[in-house]
Each structure stands twice: as C-alpha cells, then as structure tokens.
C-alpha cells in the first residue's frame, strides 16, 4: 500500500515539474560539431549548421556568446520584440549575446539552404541553446 501511495506522490510531483511549455522547436535544422575544446571553464565549439528553405531555429537563447559566419544562403534574424534585427547573406558575420533576455529566432526565408559556421563560447557543460516560447510574434 505504501508503494502505491509513493508512486502516486512521485507521479503527481513529475506532473508539476515545469517544462518548456510554449517552446518552439527548430524546423529543418541540422548541425555538425567540427571541433570542440574546454579552456578556462569555457566550452569553445565550432559547429556547421544548415537550415533548409522555409526552416527556422525556433525561439531560443544562448548561455554564452555565439559568433557566426554565413557561408551560403540568407539568414533572417529576429529578436523578441518581433523585429527583424538583421538579414545576413554569404560572407556576413554576426554576434549573438548571451542570456535569456536575448531570445531570438533565425529563419531561412530563401529557396536555397542556409549554411552557417558558428563558434559557441559557453560556460563549460551548458547546452548549445536553450528553448524559449514564442514571445508573441506572428512568425515561427
């Protein structure tokens, strides 16, 4: 009987744990880590990311600073104010600052794949990105 009660309490507790409600998952995105190392408590990761035509990164933020270079295609970058704060074509570089107050989305509105070379400088052990809810923008 105690086991049944314990299972019920654990199940109820799991149901109350907050999840990523409203998170907007990426669509049409693949990534390959090209190199990585840890230096001075920071993970330094070089990754190639491809976003298919019509795809997006989903709304997210980073725990560390991200440096990116567009190899091919065009990235449309929007912030949590629903403003397109950059359109980046081949050869363009940009920086994404860290923290949950820098929620953004990257979209490929073009007809060719978007390929990015991205350097992450994150606190050691942190994820490459953290999912975020759509802040109320009418695009994904």
PyMOL commands that set and color helices and strands:
alter all, ss='L'
color gray80, all
select helices_A, chain A and resi 2-16
alter helices_A, ss='H'
color red, helices_A
select strands_A, chain A and resi 27-39+42-56+60-61+65-72+75-79+84-88+93-96+104-107+114-123+130-131
alter strands_A, ss='S'
color yellow, strands_A
deselect
rebuild
show_as cartoon
